[in-house]
Amino acid sequence: MIAPNTLREKLDRNEPTVGTHIMFADPDVAEMVGDAGLFDYAEFVAEYATFDMSLLYHMARAAQCGGGLPLMIKPDQADQAFWAQAALGAGFKAVLFTDVRTPEDVDACHRAIAPDTPESGGFMGVKLRRPALAAYDTERYLDDLRSAVFAIMVEKDVTVDHIDAVLERAKARGVDMTQWGPADFSFSRGTPRLMATPDIRPFEELVIKKSLEHGIRPRIEIGSVEQAQRYIDLGVRDFCIGWDRFILRSALADLGAGLRKLTDTL
């Protein structure tokens, strides 16, 4: 069975979206996010995780059990074409490409996930993985590929320097979302601490403004609900909030500190 891409459906209806990040290599996390019934998708941050192809299959199945939750993958730049195709073959519904620097990088990302048809110009053929095995209906398989959500990181100094050229190509190649990356941007400028200062805001706001001008939805990552309003005021309607590792660490710290406070008086 090919699961519907409900994230694509929300974007097509021009509705706001809310996602969260998964760093743990555990399918149960994807199922729990889906069971919450509050998120439009979950992003597996594969760039920072240890995983194999089997895990992608298990995660996609678990997410389907969790209310049909769509999954996004964020692969590492070095082999992102391979893992983007592997994730789509496992049943993921979106890809966030990293380290885009030039319009030509956008072209490469597009080719990695676009169908290998005359009108699409991509490299993604019929792979006998989960979506293609649904009664071997290649027309439905093609529709599923076309529904994949295409997102790119804007996280390099050189990208921001040539933001109009990159986003013009992104629009032409069907990019749905940009994601601002303040950490890599600061690092690429040789000023790693910039991201933690107010001086980062003009660059961030430029990326949001330019994305909107080019008709591409800017997505923003936040760690708390309170951070969202500023971005909403800037026109952002798509958010990815929280990372499972940090959520667990914070909850454990609160539980441990609270009980230690009581037991230390005994």
Order of alpha helices (4+ residues) and beta strands (2+ residues): alpha-beta-alpha-beta-alpha-beta-alpha-beta-alpha-alpha-beta-alpha-alpha-beta-alpha-alpha-beta-alpha-beta-alpha
